[in-house]
Amino acid sequence: MDISSLAPGVRHFLGQAAYRELGEFESLARALATAPNLAVKEGLSTAAGRALSKHHGLITEIRRRGHEPATEMAPFVVALDGFRRETSGAEWHELLLSCYLCGGLLDDFFIRLSDGLPRDIGPRVAQLLGEDSGTGVLIQELQTAIENDVALGSRLAMWGRRLVGDTLLVARSAMPAADPAEGAEARIEPVFTELIAAHTRRMDGLGLTA
């Protein structure tokens, strides 16, 4: 389903996407700081570095268009900081799951939405956001923990189901308010269905029930 016609202006897209990647970096850095051993810290440092690299790529695009990154990101600080607070979890494994699920879902969404950007920037942004996020360490740590602790697995399954709603609200905020007469919501719904399906596959891959 094509939602390119529902893409926001370039400045809105880049500002929101850039601050979101910065937030992903901060969340991964927080997980790194409380990781149980050096091997996990090393893996999380790679994932955090990938998020920071995407952030830098996006602010490069902002500067290329003659704008100041801090100014372009500022309108999204309150909402995205609130989103991260609500989805950071109560303990380390919940934070890892948030980084993995929320980060994956929003990268998927912004890649789809980038189809609506001008041709001189859209493909570059899609390629940037589609780069490997280095989440293998998150998957490995979560799978091991879930296999060894049934109660933790049940709690993380509930947490994962909660995350999808909050994350879709962020995705919806990336698009202009829909005019019911134009049938925009009907075009958005199938895309969100695809995003939820991808979220379910990530949950299944961890051994969790979505």
Sequence and secondary structure as in RCSB ss.txt:
>XXXX:A:sequence
MDISSLAPGVRHFLGQAAYRELGEFESLARALATAPNLAVKEGLSTAAGRALSKHHGLITEIRRRGHEPATEMAP
FVVALDGFRRETSGAEWHELLLSCYLCGGLLDDFFIRLSDGLPRDIGPRVAQLLGEDSGTGVLIQELQTAIENDV
ALGSRLAMWGRRLVGDTLLVARSAMPAADPAEGAEARIEPVFTELIAAHTRRMDGLGLTA
>XXXX:A:secstr
   GGG   HHHHHHHHHHHHHHHHHHHHHHHHT SSHHHHHHHHHHHHHHHHHHHHHHHHHHHTT  HHHHHGG
GHHHHHHHHHHHS SSHHHHHHHHHHHHHHHHHHHHHHGGGS TTTHHHHHHHHTS   THHHHHHHHHHHHH H
HHHHHHHHHHHHHHHHHHHHHHHTS    GGGTHHHHHHHHHHHHHHHHHHHHHHTT   
